[in-house]
Amino acid sequence: MKLSTRFALCLAVALPLLVALAGLVVLGLVSRDLRAQRDDQLTSRLKALSPMAATFAWRTRTTPAWPPDLLQRRLAAAAGTGGACVVEGGRNLLVIGDVPGTMPSGAGPGDHAEGERRWRFVATELGLQRDARLILFEPDERLTGQIGLLADRLLSVTLAAAGVGVLAGLALGGFAVRPLARLGRQARTIDTPSRTETRLATPSRTETRLATPSRTETRLATPSRTETRLATTAGVAEIDELARLLNALLDRRDAAVTRTGEALETARAFAATAAHELRTPLTSMGTNLTLLDHPRLDPEEHAEIVADLLAEHGRLQRLVTMLRRLARGELLDADSFAETDLTGIVSDAVEDARRRHPHATITARVADGVRVCGWAEGLRLVADNLLDNAAVHGADASGHAAITVTLDAGKDIVFAVQDAGPGVRPGDRDAMFARFRRRPGSPGSGLGLTLVRQQATLHGGTATLGACPDGPGTRAEVRLPTTDRRPPLSVTSWLE
């Protein structure tokens, strides 16, 4: 059943009910007023007729042979629409109009019944003649008829109100639910692309084979929020609040769909990249395993092949680990960002690097109380990778590495790691952040600096390579903003 129909039915029932209740109250008040008015009229007439009735009773008793016809006519004319009776000593001296056969006792006003009929009466004694009384009567059916007429009119008004309630309910119901109906039409149009949009958004089979849209293109192709949200300007507080709640639900749904699409895209890129990069080391390992079965393999060659296998195995482990970390960074949620103690993270990373690289001398100048809004695990990855990169590639000819770590907070937070190694040529510094970019003979995966730049970008900062200001070597620098707000997450795919 439609809401407007329910509104009409409710109004069709409520309006007659209210009219009937109001009519009953008015009927009761009018009935009470009519009865009080009748008693007042009877009392007034009784006071006006009492002197004339007393004279009539005295003349009738003193001169019974000559009845006072004039007084009788005057009493009959003054009695009005009701009835009157002059009683003396148990006998009726004068009866005018509609009166009962038996006379009531008491002064009234009161009710007197005889058979199925009822009268309203008032009575008084006539002067000094204690045995003479004047009684005025008013038939009850006269007032009952007036009240019944009012009740019939009330019933007619109630029935008319029922019809008016149905029509008014339909009109007012349609008007009242108009904002809700408009909201429903808007809701039906959400996520319903036109035929043209569908044709444009659906690539042909040839286009599908030739190209797959990147994550950035997929996000840009998503309809904007304005085109897929409900209006909150209906002017009805409840409807606008419902629209806001539905918009919030749509936002959460779109966020979940986006995150799901990103996860699928990341998984696809991860699988493709891993398959491409693992092919070479796996092929090399397979060749070495085949050589181990050669019957004429001498012990030195056997040991060399085993060393190569261990090295390739380590490279595979590092490669898979770094790819996993890159994929995790791509799936990073804004809720993962919180106020983080960067001083503690860098200090812990320096202590662990000293244990991992005993050949390196690490000097740290870390400012106290440096805090940033960030992902603690990602910031630790930045510190570990820069320290490992400096320890491996910044060693001199003797194998010793001198590393200086600084952390300062000013306009920006600057975290720098510099070494005394051979350095990087200016034209190659930015290219070193590319995926799988390694120096010849490097034991790394080629993803360490890529991971550093990814985390710097996710935190709203930058990662650069430069020359040491006080001598040979390389200075890796990460700048992060000092704001306590969560930075907008990057749409760049680091696995593609």
C-alpha positions in Angstrom: 0.0 0.0 0.0 1.3 3.4 -0.9 2.2 5.9 1.8 -0.2 8.5 0.3 -3.1 5.9 0.4 -2.3 5.2 4.0 -2.3 8.9 4.7 -5.7 9.2 3.0 -7.2 6.3 5.0 -5.8 7.7 8.2 -7.2 11.1 7.5 -10.5 9.6 6.4 -10.8 7.8 9.7 -9.4 10.5 11.9 -11.3 13.5 10.5 -14.8 12.0 11.0 -13.8 10.7 14.4 -12.7 14.1 15.5 -15.8 15.7 14.1 -18.0 13.1 15.8 -16.2 13.6 19.2 -16.4 17.4 18.8 -20.1 17.1 17.9 -20.9 14.8 20.8 -19.3 17.4 23.2 -21.2 20.2 21.5 -24.4 18.1 21.6 -24.0 17.5 25.3 -23.4 21.1 26.0 -26.3 22.3 23.9 -28.6 19.7 25.5 -27.7 20.9 28.9 -28.2 24.5 27.9 -31.6 23.7 26.4 -32.7 21.9 29.5 -31.5 24.8 31.7 -33.3 27.3 29.4 -36.5 25.3 29.6 -36.4 25.3 33.4 -35.8 29.0 33.4 -38.7 29.6 31.1 -41.0 27.4 33.2 -39.9 29.2 36.4 -40.5 32.7 34.8 -43.9 31.7 33.6 -44.8 30.3 37.0 -43.9 33.6 38.7 -45.9 35.5 36.1 -49.1 33.3 36.4 -49.0 32.8 40.2 -51.0 36.0 41.1 -53.6 35.4 38.4 -53.9 31.7 39.4 -54.3 32.7 43.1 -57.2 35.2 42.2 -58.8 32.5 40.0 -58.7 30.0 42.9 -60.1 32.5 45.4 -63.0 33.5 43.0 -63.8 29.9 42.3 -64.0 29.1 46.1 -66.0 32.2 47.1 -68.4 32.4 44.1 -68.7 28.9 42.7 -71.9 29.8 40.9 -70.2 32.4 38.8 -66.8 31.0 37.6 -64.3 33.6 36.6 -64.3 33.0 32.8 -62.2 36.0 32.1 -59.4 34.8 34.4 -59.7 31.3 32.9 -59.2 32.7 29.4 -56.3 34.9 30.5 -54.6 31.9 32.2 -55.1 29.7 29.1 -53.6 32.4 26.9 -50.6 32.9 29.2 -49.9 29.2 29.7 -48.1 29.1 26.3 -47.3 25.9 24.5 -47.2 23.7 27.5 -49.9 22.8 30.0 -51.1 24.3 33.3 -53.2 23.1 36.2 -54.7 24.8 39.2 -55.3 22.2 42.0 -57.1 22.7 45.3 -57.8 20.1 47.9 -57.0 17.2 45.6 -59.3 18.4 42.8 -58.4 20.2 39.6 -59.9 23.6 39.5 -58.5 24.4 36.0 -56.7 22.3 33.4 -55.1 24.0 30.4 -53.2 22.2 27.6 -51.3 18.9 27.7 -51.0 17.7 31.3 -50.8 14.2 32.9 -53.7 12.5 34.6 -52.0 12.5 38.0 -50.4 15.5 39.5 -46.8 15.4 40.8 -45.8 16.4 44.3 -43.1 18.9 45.1 -42.2 22.3 43.7 -39.8 21.2 41.0 -38.3 21.8 38.5 -38.5 18.0 38.1 -39.5 15.2 35.9 -42.9 13.5 36.0 -43.6 10.2 34.0 -47.0 8.7 33.2 -46.9 5.6 31.0 -44.4 6.2 28.2 -44.7 10.0 28.4 -42.6 12.3 30.4 -43.1 16.0 31.5 -41.0 18.6 33.0 -42.9 20.6 35.7 -42.6 23.4 38.2 -45.2 24.1 41.0 -45.9 26.7 43.7 -48.5 27.4 46.4 -51.0 30.1 45.7 -50.6 32.8 48.3 -52.1 32.1 51.8 -54.2 29.3 50.4 -51.9 26.4 51.4 -54.1 23.8 49.8 -54.1 25.5 46.3 -51.2 25.0 43.9 -50.3 26.1 40.4 -48.4 23.5 38.3 -46.9 24.2 34.9 -46.0 21.3 32.5 -43.7 21.0 29.4 -43.8 17.7 27.4 -40.4 16.2 27.3 -40.7 15.0 23.7 -40.5 18.6 22.4 -37.0 19.1 23.8 -36.1 15.5 22.8 -37.1 16.2 19.2 -34.8 19.3 19.1 -31.9 17.3 20.5 -32.6 14.4 18.0 -32.6 16.9 15.2 -29.2 18.2 16.3 -27.9 14.5 16.5 -29.1 13.9 12.9 -27.4 16.9 11.7 -24.2 15.9 13.5 -24.4 12.5 11.8 -24.7 14.2 8.4 -21.8 16.4 9.1 -19.7 13.4 10.2 -20.5 11.5 7.0 -19.6 14.5 4.9 -16.4 14.8 6.9 -15.5 11.2 6.0 -15.8 12.0 2.3 -13.9 15.3 2.7 -11.3 13.4 4.8 -10.7 10.9 1.9 -10.3 13.6 -0.7 -8.2 15.8 1.6 -6.1 12.8 2.6 -5.4 11.9 -1.0 -4.4 15.5 -1.8 -2.5 16.2 1.4 -0.9 12.7 1.3 0.3 13.3 -2.2 1.7 16.7 -1.2 3.3 15.3 2.0 5.1 12.4 0.3 6.2 14.4 -2.7 9.7 14.9 -1.3 9.9 11.2 -0.5 8.8 10.3 -4.0 11.4 12.6 -5.4 14.0 11.0 -3.2 12.9 7.6 -4.6 13.2 8.7 -8.2 16.7 10.1 -7.4 17.7 6.8 -5.8 16.5 4.8 -8.8 18.8 6.9 -11.1 21.9 6.2 -9.0 24.4 4.0 -10.8 22.2 3.7 -13.8 24.3 4.9 -16.8 22.7 6.0 -20.0 22.9 3.9 -23.1 25.6 6.3 -24.5 27.6 6.1 -21.3 27.3 2.3 -21.4 28.6 2.1 -24.9 31.5 4.4 -24.2 32.4 2.6 -21.0 32.3 -0.9 -22.6 35.4 -1.5 -24.7 35.2 -3.7 -27.7 37.0 -7.0 -27.9 39.8 -5.5 -29.9 40.3 -2.7 -27.4 40.2 -5.1 -24.5 43.0 -7.1 -26.1 45.1 -4.1 -26.9 45.0 -2.2 -23.6 44.0 -2.6 -20.0 43.1 0.7 -18.2 45.4 1.6 -15.3 44.2 2.3 -11.8 44.4 6.0 -12.3 42.2 5.8 -15.5 39.8 3.5 -13.6 39.4 6.1 -10.8 38.9 9.0 -13.3 36.2 7.0 -15.2 34.2 6.6 -12.0 31.2 8.9 -11.9 31.6 11.9 -9.6 30.0 12.1 -6.2 27.6 14.9 -7.3 26.2 12.7 -10.1 25.5 9.7 -7.8 24.2 11.3 -4.6 20.8 12.3 -3.3 19.8 15.9 -2.9 19.4 17.2 0.6 17.4 20.3 -0.2 13.8 19.0 0.1 13.0 21.4 2.9 11.7 18.5 5.1 14.0 17.7 8.0 13.2 14.0 8.0 13.6 13.6 4.3 16.9 15.5 4.2 18.2 13.5 7.1 17.3 10.3 5.3 19.0 11.5 2.2 22.2 12.3 4.2 22.1 8.8 5.8 21.7 7.2 2.3 24.5 9.3 1.0 26.7 8.2 3.8 25.9 4.6 3.0 26.7 5.2 -0.7 30.0 6.7 0.3 30.9 3.7 2.4 29.8 1.4 -0.5 31.8 3.3 -3.1 34.8 3.3 -0.8 34.5 -0.5 -0.3 34.1 -1.0 -4.1 37.1 1.2 -4.8 39.2 -0.6 -2.2 38.1 -3.9 -3.7 39.0 -2.7 -7.2 42.3 -1.5 -5.9 43.0 -4.8 -4.2 42.2 -6.7 -7.4 44.3 -4.4 -9.5 47.2 -4.7 -7.0 46.9 -8.4 -7.0 47.0 -8.4 -10.8 50.0 -6.1 -10.9 51.7 -8.1 -8.2 51.2 -11.4 -10.0 52.4 -10.0 -13.4 55.4 -8.2 -11.9 56.4 -11.2 -9.7 56.1 -13.6 -12.7 58.2 -11.3 -14.8 60.9 -10.7 -12.3 61.1 -14.2 -10.9 61.5 -15.8 -14.3 65.2 -15.0 -14.6 66.4 -16.2 -11.1 64.2 -19.3 -11.3 65.7 -20.1 -14.7 69.2 -19.6 -13.3 68.4 -21.8 -10.4 67.0 -24.5 -12.7 70.2 -24.5 -14.7 72.3 -24.8 -11.7 70.3 -27.6 -10.3 70.7 -29.4 -13.6 74.5 -28.9 -13.4 74.6 -30.4 -10.0 73.6 -33.8 -11.5 76.6 -33.8 -13.9 78.7 -36.9 -13.1 82.1 -35.1 -13.8 81.4 -32.1 -11.6 84.4 -31.4 -9.4 84.0 -30.2 -5.7 85.0 -26.6 -6.4 82.4 -26.2 -9.2 79.9 -28.0 -6.9 80.5 -25.5 -4.1 80.3 -22.5 -6.6 77.0 -23.7 -7.9 75.6 -24.2 -4.4 76.8 -20.6 -3.5 75.0 -19.3 -6.6 71.8 -21.2 -5.6 71.9 -19.7 -2.1 72.5 -16.2 -3.6 69.6 -16.7 -6.0 67.4 -18.0 -3.2 68.2 -15.0 -1.1 67.5 -12.7 -4.0 64.1 -14.4 -4.5 63.2 -13.9 -0.8 64.2 -10.3 -0.9 62.3 -9.7 -4.1 59.1 -11.3 -2.9 59.4 -9.4 0.5 59.8 -6.1 -1.2 57.0 -6.7 -3.7 54.7 -7.6 -0.8 55.6 -4.4 1.0 54.9 -2.4 -2.2 51.5 -4.1 -2.5 50.7 -3.4 1.1 51.5 0.3 0.6 49.2 0.5 -2.4 46.3 -0.9 -0.2 47.0 1.5 2.6 43.9 2.9 4.2 43.7 6.5 5.5 42.6 5.1 8.9 46.1 3.6 9.3 47.5 7.1 9.7 48.0 8.3 13.3 50.3 10.5 15.4 53.6 8.7 15.3 56.9 9.3 17.2 59.3 9.6 14.3 62.3 10.1 16.7 61.7 6.7 18.3 61.3 5.0 14.9 64.6 6.4 13.5 66.5 5.6 16.7 65.3 2.0 16.7 66.1 1.6 13.0 69.7 2.9 13.7 70.3 0.5 16.5 69.1 -2.5 14.4 71.2 -1.4 11.4 74.3 -1.4 13.6 73.7 -5.0 14.4 72.9 -6.0 10.8 75.9 -4.2 9.4 78.9 -4.4 11.8 81.2 -3.1 9.0 79.4 0.2 9.0 80.0 3.2 11.4 76.6 4.9 11.8 76.6 8.4 13.4 73.1 9.6 14.3 72.0 13.2 15.1 68.3 12.7 15.9 66.2 15.6 17.2 63.9 14.8 20.2 60.2 14.9 20.1 59.7 14.8 16.3 56.2 13.6 15.7 54.3 13.2 12.4 50.9 12.0 11.3 51.8 8.8 9.5 51.9 5.0 9.3 54.5 3.8 11.7 55.3 0.6 9.8 55.8 2.5 6.6 58.1 5.0 8.2 60.2 2.2 9.7 60.5 0.7 6.2 61.8 4.1 4.9 64.5 4.2 7.6 65.5 0.5 7.2 65.8 0.7 3.4 67.8 3.9 3.4 70.2 2.5 6.1 70.6 -0.8 4.3 71.1 0.9 0.9 73.9 3.2 2.5 75.5 0.2 4.2 75.6 -1.9 1.0 76.4 0.8 -1.7 78.2 3.3 0.4 81.2 1.2 1.4 84.7 2.2 0.4 87.3 0.0 -1.2 88.1 -1.6 2.2 84.5 -2.5 2.8 83.9 0.0 5.5 80.9 2.3 5.4 80.6 5.6 7.2 76.9 6.6 7.5 75.5 9.8 9.0 71.8 9.9 10.0 70.1 13.2 10.7 66.5 14.0 11.7 65.4 17.6 12.1 62.0 19.3 12.3 61.5 22.8 11.1 59.2 24.0 8.4 59.4 20.4 7.2 60.6 17.2 8.8 63.8 16.2 7.1 65.2 12.7 7.5 68.6 12.2 5.7 71.0 9.3 5.4 74.4 10.0 3.7 77.3 7.8 3.1 81.0 8.2 1.9 80.7 5.8 -1.1 81.3 6.5 -4.8 78.0 8.4 -5.1 75.5 8.5 -8.0 75.8 10.5 -11.1 73.4 13.5 -11.2 71.7 12.2 -14.3 71.0 8.8 -12.7 69.7 10.0 -9.3 66.0 10.2 -10.1 66.1 7.0 -12.1 67.4 5.1 -9.1 63.9 5.2 -7.7 62.5 3.2 -10.6 61.5 -0.4 -10.1 64.2 -3.0 -10.3 66.9 -0.4 -11.0 70.1 -2.0 -9.6 73.8 -1.5 -10.0 75.7 -4.3 -11.6 76.5 -7.0 -9.0 74.1 -5.5 -6.4 72.6 -8.1 -4.1 69.4 -6.1 -3.6 66.0 -6.5 -5.3 66.0 -3.1 -7.0 62.9 -2.1 -5.0 64.3 -0.5 -1.9 64.4 3.1 -3.1 61.1 2.5 -4.9 59.6 1.6 -1.6 61.1 4.7 0.1 59.6 7.0 -2.5 56.2 5.2 -2.3 56.0 5.8 1.5 57.2 9.4 1.2 54.5 10.1 -1.4 51.8 8.3 0.7 52.8 10.6 3.6 52.6 13.7 1.5 56.3 14.2 1.2 59.2 13.7 -1.2 62.3 11.4 -1.5 65.4 12.6 -3.4 69.0 11.6 -3.9 71.9 14.1 -4.0 75.5 14.6 -3.3 77.0 14.9 0.2 77.7 18.6 1.0 81.0 17.8 2.8 82.7 15.2 0.6 82.1 12.2 -1.8 79.1 10.0 -1.3 75.3 10.1 -1.6 72.7 11.9 0.5 69.3 10.3 0.5 66.7 12.8 1.9 63.0 12.4 2.8 60.9 15.4 3.5 57.6 15.1 5.3 55.0 17.8 6.1 54.6 18.8 9.7 50.8 19.0 9.5 48.8 16.8 11.8 46.2 16.0 9.1 46.1 12.8 7.1 47.6 13.4 3.7 45.6 12.4 0.6 46.6 8.9 -0.6 48.3 8.7 -3.9 46.6 7.1 -6.9 50.0 6.0 -8.5 50.5 2.3 -8.9 54.0 1.3 -7.9 53.7 -2.3 -9.2 52.9 -1.4 -12.8 
